Amino acid sequence: MNKLVTFLIVSFFSIGIFAQEGFKFGIQAGLPIDDYNEAVSVVLGADFSYMYPLGEVVDIGPAVGYIHGFAETFQTTIVREEQQAVQFMPLSAGVRFWTSNYFSFGGNVGYAVGINDGNEGGLYYRPTLAYLMSSSVEVNVSYTGIDIDETTWSTFTLGIVFNFEPKYRTRR
């Protein structure tokens, strides 16, 4: 499994060596909901992706990221209980549909590798709504779901994405 992950990461970053047109770097912050709401307080993440335009309306491409859920600490007068941080490395494919020059929707689907002890990872999905603020900056809101055995990692996040070699979308 480690060799596969290493190969995928090296392959992903090799794409950027030859062409930077669709290279993106994003950061996001959010809150957990549902199953992990009691164990995690805040979620931070980062993504690297490369989007290939399939025309004026649709972009597709690979993405790799890191998600860190900061553990909650519970304390009473007698006992202090610290939860374990939750960490994932999502490897996914994404699609974006541009409804105008500034608005897009889409999502990513793949596998999130569990990094912390006892975390096996699971199916990763992340629907996203985005607004292109300028040729190089985009803001988005997204829901992240990771199916882990009988639970689901669910977060709602707000993010910012930086586009390298930016170009405005043009529609005819």
Buried (B, 14 or more C-beta within 10 A) or exposed (E): EEEEBEEBBEEBEEBBEEEEEBBBEBBBEBBBBEBBEEBBBBBBBBBBBBBEBEEEBBBBBBBBBBBBBBBBEEEEEEEEEEBEBBBBBBBBEBBBEBEEEBEBBBBBBBBBBBBEEEBEBBEBBBBBBBEBEEEBEBBBBBBBBBBBEEEBBBBEBEBBBEBEEBEEBEEE
